[in-house]
Amino acid sequence: MPKLADPVDEVLKALADPTRRQVVERLVGGPASTSDLAEPFDMALPSFTQHLGVLERAGIVTSTKHGRTRTFRLAPTGLDGLTAWLAEQRLVWEQRLDQFDDFVINQQEKK
C-alpha cells in the first residue's frame, strides 16, 4: 500500500524551488493568469505550468478556468499545516532553551 503524502512535506517540496516561491510572492498581490505569472520567467510555458501544478497539488494555490484563461490565487489555508508544524517546533526549541538557561543560571549560582 503506498504511503500517503504528508501535507507538510508537499508544501516544503513545493516551496523548495525558487520559481515556485516567486510565484507565491507574486500571488500575494492578488490573482493572476498563467500567462501573467509566466511572463517574468525565461522558460517554456509547459515547463512553467508544471510549477503551477506542483503548487496546486500542495494546496498552496487554487485555479479557476474561464474560457481559455486559467487564473491562480493563493489558497486561504494553503500554509496552515506548515504554520502549525513550525509553531510546534518553535515551542519545543523554546522549552529546550529555557531549560538550558535554567541550567546555566543554576551552574553560575553554584560557583
N, C-alpha and C positions, 0 to 999 in steps of 0.2 A: 504494500500500500504506500503510495507516495506521500511524503511529508508535506503538510500544508505550509505554505509560506507564512512566515511571521510578518505581520504588517509593519512592524518597526524595521525589520530587515529590508523590506521592499522600499520603504521611504528612504532609508540610508543609502541603499544601492542607487535609487533614482537621483538622489541629491549628490552622489559622489562625482557626477560628471559636471564639469564647468558649464557646458552648453545648457544643460537642464537647469542648473542653478540660475543662469542668466534669464532663462525663460520665466522661471518663478519670480525673479526680481521684476521683470517686465510686467507680469500679470498683477503685481501688487497695485499697479496704477489703473487696473481695470481690464475687462475682457478684450481679447484681440483675436483676429482671424489668423489662420495658419500662415497665410502669405505675409501678414504684418509681422508675425513672430519670426518668420524665417528670414526676413529681409536683411538684418544685420549680419547674418552668418554666411560664410563662404562654403556652402555645401549644397549638394543636390537636394531638391525638395523631398524625394523619397527617404533619404537619409535623415533629414530633419524631422519628418513625420514619425520616424521610428522613435526619436527622442520624446516626442509628444505622447506617443503610445506608452512609453515607459512611465512617464509622469501620470498618465491617466490610470494605468493598471495599479500604480502605487496608491491611487486615491488622492493625489495632490492636486490634480486639476480635473475638471469635467469639461465636456464639449457638447455643443448642440450643432445641428446642421440645418441650415435654411437654404434650400436650393443647392447650389454648388459650393456654398461658403460654410466652412466649419469654424465655429467660434469657441475659443477656450477661455476658461476663467478658473480662478483658484477655488478649490473645494473648501467650503467653510470649516470643515472638521478634518481636513486632509493631514494636518500635522499634529492632531490631538494625541495620537498614540505615542509619537516620538516625544512630544512635550511631557507627557505623563512619565515616560521612561526616564527622561533626563531629570525630572523632578525627583524621582525615586533615587537615582544615582547621586544627585546633589545632597539629598538628605543623608544617605549612607556616609558620604565623604565628610559632611559637616559634623556628623556624630563622631566619626573617627578622629577628625581634627580636634574636636572638643575634648575627647579622651586623651589625645596626645598632649594638648595644652594642660589639662589637669595633671598628667604625669610629670611634665616638665616643671610645673609650679611646685608640685609635691617634692620633686627631687631638689629643687632650689631651696625649699624650706627646710629640708633635712640637713643642708650644709651649715 
